[in-house]
Amino acid sequence: MPEIPAAPPTAALSERAVERAMWLNIAAGAFGTFWIGAAYGTPLPLFLQAVQATGFQLGLMGAVRQLALLAQLPSAFFVERLERRKTFWAVVVIAHRLLWLVPALLPWVWPQGRVWWPVLLIAVLGLSEVLAQAGTAPWLSWMADLLPAARAGRFWGVRARVLAVSMVMSALGFGWAMDRWNQPPHALLGFSLVFGVAALLGVADIVVHLGVIEPRPHRTTPGVVFWKRLVAPLRDRAFRRLTLAMGAWTAALALPGYSAGVPGFFNVVYLQENFGASFSQASWLIVASALGTMLWAPAIGHRIDRFGARTVALFLMIAGPLFTLAWLFVSPVTWRVPFVGTVPQPVVLMGVASLVIGGFYSGVQLCQLRLTQVFTGSAGRTVAMAVHWSSVGVIGAAGALAGGWIKDHFPHAWGGLLLPGGTPFSYFQILILLHVLIAWGVALPLLRGVGRDE
């Protein structure tokens, strides 16, 4: 990969150069969102379900993803020795995306080893996540150095809206492909096509992003002991409480299809197992979440710049779980939807709720991105951000493992106990109640205790 001289510090960049970099970032992300749609949307959990992965294996996949955030720490220390971040970032992240060709090719190169596929996928995609996280801390510090603080919230909001368009397209396209081609005698062909296309578009994301200018990084004073640099950001009470709050929030997360959190993968699996939703119908929750992001993200970004990220996040953490409680009102009936046909009631109900859930929960992530920028100084920022995100990952892994354990050990129909809509109370409602309990009882008080926005 050709070496490109590092740019001057942000203050020395022209307004035009910064604007161009911001729009290139968004354009690249539009490609990357197709990879996200396969990796963090419905295809992966439904593929694992199709090859008879256990609840524990589903939870373990989510936990491995979260534990992979620990790779940010050695990566951050290594990158701070370099003159620039971009080349290292590109190499590790391109390798990470190419590993997603493994689930695409697996049904064709090792059909007789199907019983081992879940184990292999956890190992290979876990390695992919380690490489991804090795590139995350450099990228986050790069973006923090590049983005003007006064409009960073608006940028992340506009970016989220544009990328949500790609998410809608990927969810609809991937759902159609799985319904169309996951048919005998090649029942996994649709998955192969989805993962193959996603991997290639994911690499295109990185190639386009190489055009984003990189401000000269702030070098850390040499000679500081490793553990002191590691502990330094945690001495800040606000940084420490923010990290714990976002760790608890991640452990509880109930965003459709997202692998972190107690409900994690299981919402789309629950729809197929209990209500017979098709691949396309299960993807409607991802579509609705993306539409919710398009609807809410720009307004949330503006309010972050106006009122502060902490204040906005507190509101979103209070309001978002209220809509997630709609999972307690699913019913084992079908509704006729104009121009679509007969659809399970939970798909329609949670699709509508996800218009708010997706927007509000993505808004919390925007607040988190802004607050990590606020609570990390220019010097040592890469390591400080790695400390934050790796800590969040470790805490979040506990939620994913708990969700998998609960799915395997609690009944799918709890005796005669029925929900208001007539659906049997099951393991999944336990996951939803845990989500609300952790969000309101742990994450919210911790974030309130941060005490400041700027």
VMD Tcl script that draws the C-alpha trace (Angstrom):
set ca {
  {0.00 0.00 0.00}
  {1.54 3.36 -1.01}
  {2.71 5.61 1.80}
  {1.03 9.02 1.82}
  {2.55 11.88 3.85}
  {0.59 12.79 6.94}
  {-1.43 15.98 6.84}
  {-0.80 18.94 9.14}
  {-2.78 19.34 12.38}
  {-6.50 20.08 12.03}
  {-6.00 23.77 12.85}
  {-3.78 24.10 9.77}
  {-6.27 22.40 7.42}
  {-8.51 24.50 5.24}
  {-12.27 24.43 5.72}
  {-12.58 22.91 2.25}
  {-10.14 20.10 3.07}
  {-12.03 19.22 6.25}
  {-15.40 19.29 4.44}
  {-14.06 17.01 1.70}
  {-12.72 14.58 4.29}
  {-16.05 14.49 6.12}
  {-18.00 13.71 2.95}
  {-15.49 11.05 1.87}
  {-15.95 9.48 5.30}
  {-19.70 9.31 4.73}
  {-19.33 7.97 1.16}
  {-17.01 5.21 2.37}
  {-19.38 4.37 5.21}
  {-22.22 3.87 2.74}
  {-20.29 0.88 1.32}
  {-19.35 -0.35 4.78}
  {-22.94 -0.34 5.93}
  {-23.67 -3.22 3.55}
  {-21.06 -5.24 5.42}
  {-22.62 -4.14 8.73}
  {-26.01 -5.30 7.42}
  {-24.67 -8.82 7.04}
  {-22.42 -8.92 10.10}
  {-24.70 -7.15 12.59}
  {-28.09 -7.57 10.95}
  {-30.25 -10.66 10.49}
  {-28.02 -12.86 8.23}
  {-25.47 -14.03 10.82}
  {-27.85 -15.04 13.63}
  {-30.19 -16.69 11.12}
  {-27.27 -18.51 9.49}
  {-26.15 -19.78 12.90}
  {-29.71 -20.84 13.63}
  {-29.89 -22.65 10.27}
  {-26.82 -24.74 11.14}
  {-28.27 -25.65 14.57}
  {-26.07 -23.44 16.76}
  {-27.09 -23.60 20.42}
  {-28.19 -20.60 22.47}
  {-24.82 -20.72 24.21}
  {-23.02 -20.60 20.85}
  {-25.12 -17.63 19.76}
  {-24.35 -15.87 23.02}
  {-20.67 -16.82 22.75}
  {-20.50 -15.27 19.26}
  {-21.80 -12.03 20.73}
  {-19.46 -12.25 23.71}
  {-16.40 -12.89 21.53}
  {-17.27 -9.78 19.57}
  {-17.38 -7.74 22.72}
  {-14.20 -9.23 24.19}
  {-12.44 -8.45 20.91}
  {-12.58 -4.78 21.94}
  {-9.63 -5.60 24.20}
  {-7.53 -5.63 21.02}
  {-7.83 -1.85 21.03}
  {-5.34 -1.62 23.89}
  {-2.22 -3.20 22.30}
  {-3.20 -1.57 19.01}
  {-3.37 1.87 20.63}
  {0.06 1.53 22.24}
  {1.54 0.32 18.96}
  {-0.07 3.04 16.86}
  {1.16 5.80 19.15}
  {4.71 4.84 18.11}
  {3.88 5.46 14.45}
  {4.10 8.69 12.50}
  {0.61 8.08 11.14}
  {-2.38 5.83 11.75}
  {-3.94 5.37 8.31}
  {-1.73 2.63 6.82}
  {-1.88 0.39 9.89}
  {-5.64 0.90 10.12}
  {-6.20 -0.01 6.46}
  {-4.12 -3.20 6.58}
  {-5.82 -4.71 9.65}
  {-9.34 -3.69 8.65}
  {-9.07 -5.00 5.08}
  {-7.95 -8.36 6.52}
  {-10.88 -8.24 8.94}
  {-13.40 -7.71 6.14}
  {-11.89 -10.43 3.89}
  {-12.38 -13.04 6.63}
  {-16.11 -12.69 6.03}
  {-15.59 -14.69 2.87}
  {-15.29 -17.75 5.16}
  {-19.05 -18.05 5.93}
  {-19.70 -17.36 2.23}
  {-17.49 -20.25 1.10}
  {-17.99 -22.70 3.97}
  {-21.05 -24.52 2.51}
  {-19.08 -25.19 -0.67}
  {-15.59 -26.07 0.60}
  {-16.52 -28.11 3.73}
  {-20.10 -29.38 3.38}
  {-19.38 -32.56 5.34}
  {-18.20 -30.65 8.42}
  {-21.47 -28.89 9.15}
  {-21.53 -29.95 12.79}
  {-18.31 -27.97 13.31}
  {-19.38 -24.85 11.44}
  {-20.60 -22.91 14.53}
  {-17.27 -23.52 16.28}
  {-15.26 -22.54 13.20}
  {-17.37 -19.43 12.63}
  {-16.94 -18.28 16.23}
  {-13.15 -18.70 15.86}
  {-12.79 -17.10 12.41}
  {-15.25 -14.26 12.93}
  {-13.78 -13.75 16.39}
  {-10.37 -13.23 14.76}
  {-12.06 -10.87 12.30}
  {-13.42 -8.85 15.23}
  {-9.98 -8.72 16.87}
  {-8.54 -7.24 13.67}
  {-11.48 -4.83 13.41}
  {-10.95 -3.58 16.94}
  {-7.23 -3.22 16.35}
  {-8.26 -0.63 13.79}
  {-11.01 1.01 15.84}
  {-8.99 3.05 18.35}
  {-6.74 4.54 15.62}
  {-9.82 5.42 13.56}
  {-11.66 7.01 16.47}
  {-8.67 9.15 17.48}
  {-8.15 10.05 13.81}
  {-11.78 11.22 13.54}
  {-11.59 13.08 16.86}
  {-8.51 14.96 15.64}
  {-10.17 15.73 12.29}
  {-13.71 16.79 13.24}
  {-14.30 20.39 14.42}
  {-15.62 20.12 17.98}
  {-18.34 22.74 17.43}
  {-20.15 20.61 14.84}
  {-19.04 17.08 15.59}
  {-22.51 16.14 16.84}
  {-24.15 17.38 13.64}
  {-21.62 15.47 11.53}
  {-22.28 12.19 13.32}
  {-26.02 12.80 13.01}
  {-25.90 13.48 9.25}
  {-23.56 10.52 8.77}
  {-25.93 8.24 10.66}
  {-28.85 9.33 8.46}
  {-26.98 8.73 5.20}
  {-25.67 5.37 6.36}
  {-29.17 4.37 7.44}
  {-30.23 4.57 3.78}
  {-27.59 1.94 2.96}
  {-28.77 -0.11 5.92}
  {-32.34 -0.12 4.59}
  {-31.12 -1.20 1.16}
  {-28.91 -3.94 2.59}
  {-31.59 -5.30 4.93}
  {-34.22 -5.45 2.18}
  {-31.78 -6.86 -0.37}
  {-30.28 -9.44 1.95}
  {-33.70 -10.53 3.23}
  {-34.93 -11.00 -0.35}
  {-31.77 -12.90 -1.31}
  {-32.11 -15.30 1.62}
  {-35.79 -15.96 0.86}
  {-35.05 -16.37 -2.86}
  {-31.97 -18.59 -2.77}
  {-32.03 -20.42 0.57}
  {-33.95 -23.23 -1.11}
  {-33.19 -26.93 -1.66}
  {-30.95 -28.39 -2.93}
  {-28.72 -25.42 -1.97}
  {-30.49 -24.26 1.17}
  {-27.60 -22.00 2.20}
  {-26.90 -20.37 -1.17}
  {-28.59 -17.13 -0.12}
  {-26.30 -16.84 2.90}
  {-23.23 -17.41 0.70}
  {-24.27 -14.62 -1.67}
  {-25.02 -12.23 1.20}
  {-21.71 -12.75 3.01}
  {-19.69 -12.68 -0.23}
  {-21.19 -9.38 -1.40}
  {-20.88 -7.89 2.09}
  {-17.18 -8.78 2.34}
  {-16.35 -7.17 -1.01}
  {-18.34 -4.00 -0.29}
  {-16.72 -3.88 3.14}
  {-13.29 -3.78 1.50}
  {-14.54 -1.05 -0.88}
  {-15.39 1.01 2.23}
  {-11.74 0.92 3.36}
  {-10.35 1.71 -0.09}
  {-12.56 4.81 -0.43}
  {-11.78 5.90 3.13}
  {-8.07 6.02 2.31}
  {-8.86 9.35 0.66}
  {-9.83 10.89 4.01}
  {-7.02 13.19 5.15}
  {-5.30 12.35 8.43}
  {-4.21 15.22 10.69}
  {-0.82 14.78 12.28}
  {-1.37 12.77 15.49}
  {-0.39 14.16 18.87}
  {2.55 12.12 20.11}
  {2.69 10.94 23.71}
  {5.65 11.97 25.83}
  {8.09 9.02 25.73}
  {9.17 7.21 28.86}
  {5.80 7.03 30.62}
  {5.27 3.62 32.22}
  {2.73 1.40 30.43}
  {0.40 0.86 33.36}
  {0.38 4.55 34.26}
  {-0.80 5.43 30.76}
  {-3.42 2.71 31.02}
  {-4.76 3.94 34.34}
  {-4.45 7.67 33.64}
  {-7.84 8.18 31.91}
  {-9.62 6.14 34.59}
  {-8.47 8.61 37.25}
  {-10.95 11.06 35.75}
  {-14.22 10.37 37.58}
  {-16.34 11.50 34.63}
  {-14.45 9.26 32.20}
  {-14.68 6.32 34.61}
  {-18.43 6.66 35.15}
  {-19.05 7.17 31.43}
  {-17.18 3.94 30.70}
  {-19.14 1.96 33.30}
  {-22.44 3.47 32.13}
  {-21.85 2.60 28.50}
  {-20.62 -0.87 29.47}
  {-23.88 -1.52 31.33}
  {-25.90 -0.08 28.44}
  {-24.08 -2.34 25.96}
  {-24.63 -5.38 28.18}
  {-28.36 -4.63 28.17}
  {-28.74 -3.55 24.53}
  {-31.89 -4.74 22.74}
  {-31.34 -3.33 19.25}
  {-32.77 -5.73 16.61}
  {-30.10 -8.07 15.24}
  {-27.27 -6.51 17.24}
  {-24.97 -9.11 18.80}
  {-24.25 -7.26 22.04}
  {-26.62 -7.17 24.96}
  {-28.80 -9.66 26.80}
  {-31.47 -9.90 24.03}
  {-28.73 -9.61 21.38}
  {-29.15 -11.96 18.43}
  {-32.25 -13.50 19.89}
  {-34.93 -11.08 18.73}
  {-34.80 -12.21 15.08}
  {-34.30 -15.85 16.15}
  {-37.38 -15.52 18.41}
  {-39.43 -14.19 15.48}
  {-38.56 -17.20 13.31}
  {-38.79 -19.88 16.00}
  {-42.05 -18.74 17.60}
  {-43.95 -16.94 14.83}
  {-42.60 -18.39 11.57}
  {-41.35 -15.06 10.22}
  {-39.57 -15.29 6.87}
  {-36.04 -13.98 6.33}
  {-37.45 -10.85 4.70}
  {-39.97 -10.30 7.48}
  {-37.28 -10.66 10.16}
  {-35.22 -8.07 8.30}
  {-38.07 -5.56 8.60}
  {-36.92 -4.84 12.15}
  {-33.48 -3.87 10.82}
  {-35.13 -1.73 8.14}
  {-37.34 -0.02 10.70}
  {-34.37 0.61 12.99}
  {-32.45 2.15 10.09}
  {-35.46 4.30 9.15}
  {-35.63 5.38 12.79}
  {-32.00 6.43 12.58}
  {-32.74 8.43 9.42}
  {-35.67 10.06 11.18}
  {-34.05 10.92 14.50}
  {-30.25 11.09 14.09}
  {-29.86 14.58 12.57}
  {-32.13 16.14 15.21}
  {-30.27 14.26 17.95}
  {-26.94 15.47 16.53}
  {-28.12 19.11 16.65}
  {-29.32 18.70 20.24}
  {-25.98 17.18 21.24}
  {-24.24 20.34 20.01}
  {-26.85 22.55 21.72}
  {-27.57 20.84 25.06}
  {-24.63 18.46 25.49}
  {-24.27 14.74 24.83}
  {-24.83 13.65 28.43}
  {-28.17 15.45 28.72}
  {-29.40 14.02 25.42}
  {-28.23 10.50 26.30}
  {-30.08 10.58 29.63}
  {-33.35 11.38 27.86}
  {-32.80 8.66 25.24}
  {-31.94 6.05 27.89}
  {-35.17 6.83 29.73}
  {-37.45 6.86 26.69}
  {-35.95 4.11 24.50}
  {-36.63 1.10 26.76}
  {-40.29 2.11 27.05}
  {-40.74 1.21 23.38}
  {-38.71 -2.00 23.78}
  {-41.35 -3.16 26.26}
  {-43.61 -3.63 23.23}
  {-42.10 -7.15 23.08}
  {-44.41 -7.94 26.03}
  {-47.47 -7.38 23.81}
  {-46.70 -9.68 20.86}
  {-49.53 -11.95 19.77}
  {-49.59 -15.31 17.89}
  {-51.84 -13.93 15.15}
  {-51.25 -12.62 11.65}
  {-52.24 -9.27 10.21}
  {-52.91 -8.49 6.58}
  {-50.66 -5.65 5.43}
  {-51.65 -3.79 2.22}
  {-49.41 -4.62 -0.79}
  {-47.51 -7.19 1.31}
  {-49.92 -9.89 2.45}
  {-50.19 -11.80 5.69}
  {-47.55 -10.91 8.27}
  {-47.06 -12.12 11.88}
  {-48.31 -9.50 14.34}
  {-44.95 -9.27 16.18}
  {-43.20 -8.25 12.94}
  {-45.63 -5.35 12.45}
  {-45.73 -4.34 16.11}
  {-41.97 -4.38 16.62}
  {-41.37 -2.86 13.20}
  {-43.36 0.19 14.29}
  {-41.65 0.27 17.71}
  {-38.23 -0.01 16.05}
  {-38.82 3.30 14.28}
  {-38.21 4.82 17.70}
  {-35.92 2.16 19.19}
  {-33.48 2.33 16.27}
  {-33.34 6.12 16.30}
  {-33.04 6.51 20.06}
  {-30.50 3.72 20.57}
  {-28.33 4.92 17.69}
  {-28.63 8.36 19.29}
  {-27.09 7.00 22.48}
  {-24.13 5.81 20.42}
  {-23.76 9.28 18.90}
  {-23.68 10.68 22.44}
  {-21.07 8.11 23.41}
  {-18.85 9.07 20.46}
  {-19.11 12.73 21.41}
  {-18.48 12.16 25.12}
  {-15.38 10.04 24.49}
  {-14.07 12.94 22.42}
  {-14.87 15.40 25.21}
  {-13.29 13.31 27.99}
  {-10.04 12.47 26.17}
  {-7.36 15.06 25.60}
  {-5.44 15.31 22.33}
  {-2.31 13.79 23.90}
  {-2.78 10.08 24.62}
  {-6.25 10.08 23.04}
  {-5.77 6.79 21.16}
  {-4.93 4.89 24.36}
  {-7.67 6.62 26.37}
  {-10.28 5.69 23.77}
  {-8.97 2.12 23.70}
  {-9.36 1.93 27.49}
  {-12.95 3.11 27.20}
  {-14.07 0.83 24.37}
  {-12.24 -2.28 25.58}
  {-13.75 -1.85 29.06}
  {-17.19 -1.44 27.49}
  {-16.57 -4.62 25.47}
  {-15.69 -6.73 28.50}
  {-18.83 -5.60 30.33}
  {-20.95 -6.06 27.20}
  {-19.69 -9.62 26.74}
  {-21.29 -10.58 30.04}
  {-24.68 -9.54 28.67}
  {-24.31 -11.63 25.50}
  {-23.24 -14.72 27.48}
  {-26.11 -14.26 29.93}
  {-28.56 -14.08 27.02}
  {-27.27 -17.33 25.53}
  {-27.39 -19.12 28.89}
  {-30.96 -17.95 29.53}
  {-32.09 -19.13 26.07}
  {-30.72 -22.63 26.71}
  {-31.94 -22.99 30.30}
  {-35.32 -21.24 30.45}
  {-38.45 -22.60 28.75}
  {-39.72 -21.30 25.41}
  {-43.25 -21.49 26.83}
  {-43.60 -20.82 30.56}
  {-46.42 -23.18 31.53}
  {-49.78 -21.44 31.42}
  {-48.37 -17.92 31.80}
  {-49.48 -15.82 28.85}
  {-48.66 -12.30 27.72}
  {-51.56 -9.83 27.21}
  {-51.64 -10.71 23.49}
  {-51.95 -14.45 24.17}
  {-48.32 -15.45 23.47}
  {-46.71 -17.77 26.04}
  {-44.26 -16.02 28.35}
  {-40.78 -17.30 27.47}
  {-37.04 -16.85 27.87}
  {-37.17 -13.88 25.50}
  {-39.44 -11.81 27.73}
  {-36.95 -12.44 30.55}
  {-34.25 -10.98 28.30}
  {-36.36 -7.89 27.58}
  {-37.11 -7.30 31.27}
  {-33.39 -7.64 32.07}
  {-32.65 -5.07 29.35}
  {-34.97 -2.54 30.96}
  {-33.74 -3.31 34.48}
  {-30.06 -2.84 33.60}
  {-30.70 0.23 31.42}
  {-32.74 2.09 34.04}
  {-31.23 0.65 37.21}
  {-27.51 0.66 36.32}
  {-26.61 2.55 33.13}
  {-28.83 5.56 33.75}
  {-27.66 6.36 37.32}
  {-24.02 5.93 36.29}
  {-24.36 8.34 33.37}
  {-26.24 10.83 35.52}
  {-23.27 10.76 37.89}
  {-20.88 11.90 35.14}
  {-21.99 15.37 36.12}
  {-20.97 17.36 33.04}
  {-21.21 17.47 29.27}
  {-18.15 19.53 28.37}
}
mol new
graphics top color blue
foreach p $ca { graphics top sphere $p radius 0.5 }
foreach p [lrange $ca 0 end-1] q [lrange $ca 1 end] { graphics top cylinder $p $q radius 0.2 }
display resetview
